[in-house]
Amino acid sequence: MIERSDFAAIAQWVRPNAKVLDLGCGDGSLLKYLKETRNTHGYGIEIADANVLACVEKGVNVIQMDLEAGLSGFEPQSFDFVILSQTLQAMHHIEQLVTEILRVGKHGIVTIPNFGYWRRRIQIIGGRMPVSKDLPYQWYDTPNIHLCTFVDFEVFCRDHGVLVQERHVMCDGESVAFLPNLLGNLAVYRLERRALG
């Protein structure tokens, strides 16, 4: 199993025995990791046939469906945590999806790459779209359609009634505290719906 640097950051916020829904779960590695480290139970949502098969082979519960169609099949607050890890930037309807995450889950955990990371800025200044180990796609074949920085995402949350409870910024797996929007290439956010009133 390939363990990404954000897995441990996500797991630190997921309480033992929690019920988890992982949106765009890929091959099921995160759900398997959470089961092994936090004894969680739950489901993954995935559209790609090969990834669904990989989940089944790992013993991960998976539902094959398109996230763009929404989560109407799930009751409000039916999961302790709904996770969207390194998938948000590839979605068309971000506002709807974040609303659904916080409807279905008591807490949302979202991991995003930072398009404001200094190395990416230098690539753009040099006249090229950013390509790196963690974002290996060329401009013409990338699944990423909504590029943002950490500041952009936090403004989005503020403007859409989403409370950022915690944020963990990293660069190549190491924590970043100083100038995070410049020096961090990945962040994990713990979100809740802002209370009305």
DRENPASE-321071 format. One record per residue (C-alpha): residue in one letter; x, y, z; residue number from 1. Coordinates in steps of 0.05 Angstrom, whole numbers, plus 32768, in hexadecimal, padded with zeros to 4 digits. Layout:
N
+--------+------+------+------+-----+
! residu !    X !    Y !    Z ! num !
+--------+------+------+------+-----+
!      A !    X !    Y !    Z ! NUM !
...
+--------+------+------+------+-----+
END
This chain:
197
+--------+------+------+------+-----+
! residu !    X !    Y !    Z ! num !
+--------+------+------+------+-----+
!      M ! 8000 ! 8000 ! 8000 !   1 !
!      I ! 801A ! 8045 ! 7FED !   2 !
!      E ! 8013 ! 8074 ! 8028 !   3 !
!      R ! 800D ! 80BD ! 8015 !   4 !
!      S ! 8026 ! 80F4 ! 8043 !   5 !
!      D ! 7FE0 ! 810C ! 8051 !   6 !
!      F ! 7FC7 ! 80CA ! 806D !   7 !
!      A ! 7FE6 ! 80D4 ! 80B2 !   8 !
!      A ! 7FCC ! 811C ! 80B5 !   9 !
!      I ! 7F86 ! 8104 ! 80A4 !  10 !
!      A ! 7F8A ! 80CB ! 80D6 !  11 !
!      Q ! 7F9D ! 80F9 ! 8110 !  12 !
!      W ! 7F58 ! 8119 ! 810B !  13 !
!      V ! 7F2F ! 80D9 ! 8102 !  14 !
!      R ! 7F1B ! 80BC ! 8144 !  15 !
!      P ! 7F20 ! 8071 ! 814F !  16 !
!      N ! 7EE3 ! 8048 ! 8138 !  17 !
!      A ! 7EC8 ! 8083 ! 810F !  18 !
!      K ! 7E9A ! 8079 ! 80D4 !  19 !
!      V ! 7EBC ! 8095 ! 8096 !  20 !
!      L ! 7EA9 ! 80A4 ! 804E !  21 !
!      D ! 7EE3 ! 80AF ! 801F !  22 !
!      L ! 7ECF ! 80D4 ! 7FDF !  23 !
!      G ! 7EF9 ! 80C4 ! 7FA2 !  24 !
!      C ! 7F1B ! 808E ! 7FCA !  25 !
!      G ! 7F48 ! 8076 ! 7F91 !  26 !
!      D ! 7F64 ! 8031 ! 7F9F !  27 !
!      G ! 7F4B ! 8031 ! 7FE8 !  28 !
!      S ! 7F90 ! 803C ! 8008 !  29 !
!      L ! 7F78 ! 8074 ! 8037 !  30 !
!      L ! 7F3C ! 804C ! 804F !  31 !
!      K ! 7F68 ! 800F ! 805B !  32 !
!      Y ! 7F9A ! 803B ! 8080 !  33 !
!      L ! 7F63 ! 8058 ! 80AC !  34 !
!      K ! 7F47 ! 8013 ! 80BA !  35 !
!      E ! 7F8D ! 7FFA ! 80CF !  36 !
!      T ! 7FA0 ! 8038 ! 80F9 !  37 !
!      R ! 7F5D ! 8051 ! 8114 !  38 !
!      N ! 7F2E ! 8015 ! 810D !  39 !
!      T ! 7EFE ! 803D ! 80E3 !  40 !
!      H ! 7EC7 ! 8021 ! 80B9 !  41 !
!      G ! 7EA2 ! 803E ! 807E !  42 !
!      Y ! 7EA3 ! 8043 ! 8033 !  43 !
!      G ! 7EC8 ! 8060 ! 7FF9 !  44 !
!      I ! 7EA9 ! 8081 ! 7FBC !  45 !
!      E ! 7ECE ! 8077 ! 7F7B !  46 !
!      I ! 7EBC ! 8079 ! 7F31 !  47 !
!      A ! 7EF7 ! 8058 ! 7F0E !  48 !
!      D ! 7EEF ! 800D ! 7F02 !  49 !
!      A ! 7F38 ! 7FFD ! 7F10 !  50 !
!      N ! 7F36 ! 8022 ! 7F53 !  51 !
!      V ! 7EF5 ! 8000 ! 7F67 !  52 !
!      L ! 7F15 ! 7FBD ! 7F59 !  53 !
!      A ! 7F53 ! 7FD1 ! 7F82 !  54 !
!      C ! 7F26 ! 7FE4 ! 7FBD !  55 !
!      V ! 7F03 ! 7FA1 ! 7FBA !  56 !
!      E ! 7F47 ! 7F7E ! 7FB8 !  57 !
!      K ! 7F5C ! 7FA5 ! 7FF7 !  58 !
!      G ! 7F1B ! 7F92 ! 801B !  59 !
!      V ! 7F03 ! 7FDB ! 8019 !  60 !
!      N ! 7EB8 ! 7FE8 ! 8014 !  61 !
!      V ! 7EAE ! 8010 ! 7FD5 !  62 !
!      I ! 7E73 ! 802D ! 7FAF !  63 !
!      Q ! 7E7C ! 803D ! 7F66 !  64 !
!      M ! 7E5D ! 8080 ! 7F57 !  65 !
!      D ! 7E6C ! 80C5 ! 7F3B !  66 !
!      L ! 7E78 ! 80FA ! 7F71 !  67 !
!      E ! 7E5F ! 812F ! 7F41 !  68 !
!      A ! 7E19 ! 8112 ! 7F48 !  69 !
!      G ! 7E19 ! 8123 ! 7F93 !  70 !
!      L ! 7E0F ! 80FA ! 7FD1 !  71 !
!      S ! 7DC3 ! 80F9 ! 7FD4 !  72 !
!      G ! 7DC4 ! 80AE ! 7FE5 !  73 !
!      F ! 7DE2 ! 80BD ! 802A !  74 !
!      E ! 7DBC ! 80D7 ! 8066 !  75 !
!      P ! 7DD1 ! 8118 ! 8089 !  76 !
!      Q ! 7E08 ! 810F ! 80BD !  77 !
!      S ! 7E0D ! 80C4 ! 80AD !  78 !
!      F ! 7E59 ! 80C4 ! 80B2 !  79 !
!      D ! 7E88 ! 80DF ! 80E7 !  80 !
!      F ! 7EBA ! 80F4 ! 80B1 !  81 !
!      V ! 7EB3 ! 80FF ! 8067 !  82 !
!      I ! 7EF7 ! 8103 ! 8045 !  83 !
!      L ! 7F0A ! 8121 ! 8002 !  84 !
!      S ! 7F55 ! 8117 ! 7FF9 !  85 !
!      Q ! 7F78 ! 8138 ! 7FBE !  86 !
!      T ! 7F38 ! 8135 ! 7F94 !  87 !
!      L ! 7F17 ! 817A ! 7F9E !  88 !
!      Q ! 7F40 ! 819B ! 7F66 !  89 !
!      A ! 7F26 ! 8167 ! 7F34 !  90 !
!      M ! 7EDC ! 8173 ! 7F43 !  91 !
!      H ! 7EAE ! 819F ! 7F19 !  92 !
!      H ! 7E7B ! 81B2 ! 7F4F !  93 !
!      I ! 7EA5 ! 81C3 ! 7F8C !  94 !
!      E ! 7E70 ! 81EC ! 7FB1 !  95 !
!      Q ! 7E3D ! 81B4 ! 7FAC !  96 !
!      L ! 7E70 ! 817F ! 7FC1 !  97 !
!      V ! 7E89 ! 81A4 ! 7FFE !  98 !
!      T ! 7E40 ! 81B0 ! 8013 !  99 !
!      E ! 7E32 ! 8166 ! 800B ! 100 !
!      I ! 7E71 ! 8153 ! 8033 ! 101 !
!      L ! 7E58 ! 817C ! 806E ! 102 !
!      R ! 7E11 ! 8163 ! 8067 ! 103 !
!      V ! 7E24 ! 8119 ! 8067 ! 104 !
!      G ! 7E5D ! 811F ! 8099 ! 105 !
!      K ! 7E64 ! 813C ! 80DE ! 106 !
!      H ! 7EAA ! 8151 ! 80C9 ! 107 !
!      G ! 7ECA ! 815A ! 8085 ! 108 !
!      I ! 7F13 ! 814E ! 8076 ! 109 !
!      V ! 7F2D ! 816B ! 8035 ! 110 !
!      T ! 7F74 ! 8166 ! 801A ! 111 !
!      I ! 7F89 ! 8195 ! 7FE3 ! 112 !
!      P ! 7FC9 ! 81A3 ! 7FBC ! 113 !
!      N ! 7FE1 ! 81EB ! 7FBD ! 114 !
!      F ! 7FE9 ! 820B ! 7F79 ! 115 !
!      G ! 8009 ! 8246 ! 7F9D ! 116 !
!      Y ! 8045 ! 821C ! 7FB4 ! 117 !
!      W ! 8085 ! 8241 ! 7FA2 ! 118 !
!      R ! 80A0 ! 820D ! 7F71 ! 119 !
!      R ! 805E ! 820F ! 7F4B ! 120 !
!      R ! 8061 ! 825B ! 7F49 ! 121 !
!      I ! 80A7 ! 8258 ! 7F2B ! 122 !
!      Q ! 8090 ! 8227 ! 7EF5 ! 123 !
!      I ! 8059 ! 8258 ! 7EE2 ! 124 !
!      I ! 8089 ! 8293 ! 7EE2 ! 125 !
!      G ! 80B5 ! 8269 ! 7EB4 ! 126 !
!      G ! 807B ! 8263 ! 7E84 ! 127 !
!      R ! 8064 ! 821B ! 7E93 ! 128 !
!      M ! 802A ! 81FD ! 7EB9 ! 129 !
!      P ! 8042 ! 81DA ! 7EF9 ! 130 !
!      V ! 8056 ! 8190 ! 7EF5 ! 131 !
!      S ! 8073 ! 816C ! 7F31 ! 132 !
!      K ! 8076 ! 8129 ! 7F53 ! 133 !
!      D ! 8035 ! 8137 ! 7F79 ! 134 !
!      L ! 8014 ! 8158 ! 7F3C ! 135 !
!      P ! 8031 ! 812F ! 7F03 ! 136 !
!      Y ! 8000 ! 8143 ! 7ECC ! 137 !
!      Q ! 800C ! 816F ! 7E8F ! 138 !
!      W ! 7FDB ! 81A8 ! 7E83 ! 139 !
!      Y ! 7FB7 ! 8180 ! 7E4D ! 140 !
!      D ! 7FAB ! 813F ! 7E73 ! 141 !
!      T ! 7FA1 ! 8158 ! 7EBB ! 142 !
!      P ! 7F62 ! 8145 ! 7EE1 ! 143 !
!      N ! 7F6A ! 8185 ! 7F09 ! 144 !
!      I ! 7F38 ! 81B9 ! 7EF2 ! 145 !
!      H ! 7F32 ! 81E7 ! 7F2F ! 146 !
!      L ! 7F78 ! 81FF ! 7F44 ! 147 !
!      C ! 7F7D ! 8224 ! 7F86 ! 148 !
!      T ! 7FAC ! 8239 ! 7FBD ! 149 !
!      F ! 7FA1 ! 822E ! 8007 ! 150 !
!      V ! 7F8A ! 8277 ! 800D ! 151 !
!      D ! 7F58 ! 826D ! 7FD5 ! 152 !
!      F ! 7F3A ! 822F ! 7FF7 ! 153 !
!      E ! 7F36 ! 8252 ! 803B ! 154 !
!      V ! 7F12 ! 828E ! 801B ! 155 !
!      F ! 7EE2 ! 825C ! 7FF9 ! 156 !
!      C ! 7ED4 ! 823D ! 803D ! 157 !
!      R ! 7EC7 ! 8280 ! 805E ! 158 !
!      D ! 7E99 ! 8297 ! 8026 ! 159 !
!      H ! 7E71 ! 8255 ! 8027 ! 160 !
!      G ! 7E64 ! 824E ! 8071 ! 161 !
!      V ! 7E9A ! 8219 ! 807C ! 162 !
!      L ! 7EC3 ! 821B ! 80BC ! 163 !
!      V ! 7F0B ! 8206 ! 80B7 ! 164 !
!      Q ! 7F17 ! 81E3 ! 80FA ! 165 !
!      E ! 7F5F ! 81CE ! 80ED ! 166 !
!      R ! 7F92 ! 81D1 ! 80B5 ! 167 !
!      H ! 7FD2 ! 81A9 ! 80AD ! 168 !
!      V ! 8001 ! 81C3 ! 8076 ! 169 !
!      M ! 8039 ! 8198 ! 805B ! 170 !
!      C ! 8070 ! 8199 ! 8028 ! 171 !
!      D ! 8087 ! 8154 ! 8010 ! 172 !
!      G ! 806B ! 8136 ! 8051 ! 173 !
!      E ! 808C ! 8168 ! 8081 ! 174 !
!      S ! 8061 ! 8199 ! 80A9 ! 175 !
!      V ! 8064 ! 81E2 ! 8094 ! 176 !
!      A ! 8053 ! 821B ! 80C3 ! 177 !
!      F ! 8078 ! 8256 ! 80A4 ! 178 !
!      L ! 8059 ! 8276 ! 8065 ! 179 !
!      P ! 802D ! 8239 ! 8058 ! 180 !
!      N ! 800D ! 8253 ! 8018 ! 181 !
!      L ! 8052 ! 825C ! 7FFA ! 182 !
!      L ! 8079 ! 8222 ! 8019 ! 183 !
!      G ! 8044 ! 81EC ! 801F ! 184 !
!      N ! 8030 ! 81BF ! 7FE5 ! 185 !
!      L ! 7FF7 ! 819A ! 8007 ! 186 !
!      A ! 7FC5 ! 81A9 ! 803F ! 187 !
!      V ! 7F93 ! 8180 ! 8066 ! 188 !
!      Y ! 7F56 ! 81A5 ! 8080 ! 189 !
!      R ! 7F24 ! 8190 ! 80B5 ! 190 !
!      L ! 7EE2 ! 81B2 ! 80A6 ! 191 !
!      E ! 7E9E ! 81BB ! 80C6 ! 192 !
!      R ! 7E60 ! 81E0 ! 80B2 ! 193 !
!      R ! 7E5E ! 8225 ! 80D1 ! 194 !
!      A ! 7E27 ! 822B ! 8104 ! 195 !
!      L ! 7DEE ! 8259 ! 80EF ! 196 !
!      G ! 7DDD ! 8295 ! 811A ! 197 !
+--------+------+------+------+-----+
END
